[in-house]
């Protein structure tokens, strides 16, 4: 499946499900606990049970499942895709793309080290055409 948002990706991402906390900075602030589908230096794709508005500013805290501190960053929702409902009694899920807009050099280095390790261990790499 290809759509325009995925073709504009500037950084390759690694398939890596890790825990993440999202604080929405919209008119009704809320905290969402979720997990990532994939992650890269420029952003993350996550799965959320509630619809979020496009271009909402968010604070993220990502647990990279290693011995390091959680990565904390500021981002913006750049795409939202509603998943097909497979069962009527389960909640609706959304794939959400978040572009990092502010990340410290320390957190960027930490994230880069984890991504490099994942690549060396054979994790799937997503590129622009994926």
LINVEN-V755628 format. One record per backbone hydrogen bond with DSSP energy under -1.0 kcal/mol. NH is the residue of the N-H (numbers start at 1). CO is the residue of the C=O. E is the energy in kcal/mol with one decimal. If there is no record, write none. Layout:
NH,CO,E
NH,CO,E
This chain:
7,3,-1.3
9,6,-1.3
13,126,-2.2
14,39,-3.0
15,124,-2.5
16,37,-1.1
20,34,-2.4
21,61,-2.5
22,32,-3.1
23,59,-2.9
24,30,-3.0
25,57,-2.5
32,22,-3.1
34,20,-2.8
36,18,-2.4
37,45,-3.5
38,45,-1.2
39,14,-2.0
40,43,-2.5
44,98,-2.3
45,38,-2.4
46,96,-2.6
47,35,-1.7
48,94,-2.7
55,77,-2.7
56,53,-1.4
58,75,-2.5
59,23,-2.2
60,73,-3.2
61,21,-2.0
62,71,-3.0
63,19,-2.7
71,62,-2.5
73,60,-2.0
74,102,-2.5
75,58,-2.9
76,99,-1.9
77,56,-2.3
78,97,-2.8
79,97,-1.2
81,95,-2.7
83,93,-2.5
94,48,-2.6
95,81,-2.9
96,46,-2.9
97,79,-2.6
98,44,-3.0
99,76,-2.5
100,42,-2.4
101,74,-2.8
102,74,-1.8
108,104,-2.6
109,105,-2.5
110,106,-2.3
111,107,-2.7
112,108,-2.5
113,109,-2.4
114,110,-2.1
115,111,-2.6
116,112,-2.7
117,113,-2.2
118,114,-2.5
119,115,-2.5
120,116,-2.4
121,117,-1.7
122,119,-1.6
123,118,-2.7
126,13,-4.3
130,127,-1.7
